[in-house]
Amino acid sequence: MALHPNFPESPYAILDPAIRWFPADEALRESSMDKLMPPLVPQLRKKVKEWQNSKSSSKKRKPHSST
């Protein structure tokens, strides 16, 4: 099992679903990724990424007010 070559070293980095871990050698990512994981996993990873993006964009628009 290998990590994507562009996998970030920081444990706090927000991961793109395309570079997340999967249970096989990196050479099989394109051909076997869908077969090696339950169908819900890639869908869930995409939804989490969308949620993270929407959350970070809302932070840029609305600064916190201190009252």
N, C-alpha and C positions, 0 to 999 in steps of 0.2 A: 504494500500500500504506500503510495507516494503522495506528496503534496504538489500542487500546481507550482511551476517554476516562479510565478509571480506572487506566491502566497506571502502576505506581509509578515514581518518578524514581530511586530507589535501585537500584543494580545488585545489591545483596545481598538484596533483597526476595524472598520465596518467592511465586511467582506461582500464582494460581488458574488452572486450565486454561481457564476461561471468558473470561479476559482476555488470554490469550497471543496472540502475533502470528499472523496468517495471511495468505496471499498475495492479498489483495484489499482493496477499500475497506471501511471499517467498516460502511457501509450494507448490504453483502452478507453480513455475518456470520451472520445468522439463516437466510437462505435458501440460501446457497451454500457454507458452510464445509465441509460434508461432501463436497461435490463437488470442492473445490479441493485437498484434501490426501489422501494415501493413508490408508486406513482404520486403519492401525496407529498413526498419529501421535496422534489424539485419545485412543485407548485407552492408549497409552504415557504421555501427559501425565497422565491420570487416575491411573494406577498410580504414577507418580513422586510425585504429590501425596499419595496415600495413604501411601507410604513416608516422605515428609518429615513428615507428620503423626504417624505412629507413632514416628518417631525423636525428634521434639520432645516427644511425650508421655512417652516412656520417660526422657528426660533430666529431666523434671519429677519423675518418680517416684523415680529412683535417682540420688542425687548421686554424683559421682566421689569415690572414696576415695584419699587420698594416702598411699602407704606407702613 
